[in-house]
Amino acid sequence: MTVVPVAPVVPLGGVTPAAAAPAAGSTQGGFGNILGDALQNVSDSERFADEMVGKLAAGEDVQVHDVLAATTKARLTVDLLVAVRDQAVQAYQQISNLQL
């Protein structure tokens, strides 16, 4: 049986070590900022879908499949938001029911 030597592991470029990552409490990527960005994304997708439906209803040059894609994306983002909210409420209820 022949044993083939393994080449040394080369570090990947662009990956920062955990020590160089921002702290959990920093303002760069906190939970509040992530949640705010997600809510803004939901709002933007709903606003865009409303604009597309309005343009279609007004008879402007808008493709029906673009309107369908925008409304579907808006619906899916709202569904995801509701699912995340439900999970957060469930987690809060489980924590509040813990015996101390």
VMD Tcl script that draws the C-alpha trace (Angstrom):
set ca {
  {0.00 0.00 0.00}
  {1.34 3.40 -1.01}
  {0.76 6.39 1.23}
  {0.42 9.67 -0.62}
  {1.50 12.73 1.38}
  {-1.11 15.39 1.96}
  {-0.33 18.91 0.78}
  {-0.30 21.63 3.45}
  {-3.47 23.61 3.98}
  {-3.34 27.04 2.37}
  {-5.43 29.78 4.03}
  {-8.23 31.29 1.98}
  {-7.91 34.91 0.94}
  {-10.54 37.37 2.08}
  {-11.52 35.46 5.22}
  {-10.97 37.42 8.42}
  {-10.19 35.64 11.65}
  {-12.74 35.81 14.45}
  {-10.48 38.14 16.45}
  {-10.64 40.73 13.66}
  {-14.43 40.53 13.35}
  {-16.46 43.33 14.93}
  {-17.73 42.77 18.46}
  {-21.26 41.50 18.97}
  {-22.38 44.75 20.60}
  {-20.95 47.01 17.91}
  {-23.19 49.19 15.80}
  {-21.97 47.71 12.52}
  {-23.92 44.46 12.46}
  {-26.09 44.29 15.54}
  {-29.39 42.48 15.69}
  {-31.31 45.74 15.62}
  {-29.57 46.84 12.43}
  {-30.17 43.48 10.78}
  {-33.83 43.58 11.77}
  {-34.17 47.17 10.56}
  {-32.59 46.29 7.22}
  {-34.94 43.34 6.82}
  {-37.98 45.48 7.57}
  {-36.76 48.10 5.09}
  {-36.34 45.37 2.47}
  {-39.92 44.20 3.04}
  {-41.20 47.75 2.79}
  {-39.22 48.42 -0.40}
  {-40.47 45.26 -2.10}
  {-44.08 46.08 -1.21}
  {-43.68 49.66 -2.45}
  {-42.15 48.46 -5.72}
  {-44.95 45.92 -6.23}
  {-47.55 48.63 -5.60}
  {-45.85 50.89 -8.15}
  {-45.83 48.10 -10.73}
  {-49.51 47.31 -10.18}
  {-50.36 51.01 -10.43}
  {-48.44 51.35 -13.69}
  {-50.18 48.29 -15.12}
  {-53.59 49.61 -14.08}
  {-52.81 53.00 -15.63}
  {-51.97 51.36 -18.93}
  {-48.27 52.17 -18.90}
  {-45.76 50.00 -20.72}
  {-45.21 47.36 -18.03}
  {-44.85 43.65 -18.67}
  {-47.37 41.48 -16.83}
  {-44.72 38.98 -15.83}
  {-42.70 41.79 -14.20}
  {-45.75 42.77 -12.15}
  {-46.31 39.15 -11.20}
  {-42.67 38.74 -10.16}
  {-42.78 41.93 -8.06}
  {-46.00 40.99 -6.30}
  {-44.78 37.45 -5.67}
  {-41.52 38.74 -4.22}
  {-43.44 41.13 -1.97}
  {-45.73 38.34 -0.79}
  {-42.82 36.02 -0.07}
  {-40.93 38.69 1.89}
  {-44.01 39.36 4.00}
  {-44.49 35.62 4.56}
  {-40.86 35.34 5.68}
  {-41.28 38.34 7.98}
  {-44.35 36.75 9.57}
  {-42.51 33.45 10.02}
  {-39.57 35.20 11.71}
  {-41.94 37.15 13.93}
  {-43.72 33.94 14.94}
  {-40.42 32.28 15.80}
  {-39.32 35.30 17.84}
  {-42.61 35.33 19.77}
  {-42.33 31.60 20.38}
  {-38.74 31.99 21.64}
  {-39.82 34.85 23.93}
  {-42.66 32.74 25.34}
  {-40.32 29.82 25.99}
  {-37.83 32.08 27.77}
  {-40.57 33.73 29.84}
  {-41.84 30.29 30.92}
  {-38.46 29.18 32.25}
  {-38.38 28.35 35.96}
  {-35.73 30.35 37.77}
}
mol new
graphics top color blue
foreach p $ca { graphics top sphere $p radius 0.5 }
foreach p [lrange $ca 0 end-1] q [lrange $ca 1 end] { graphics top cylinder $p $q radius 0.2 }
display resetview
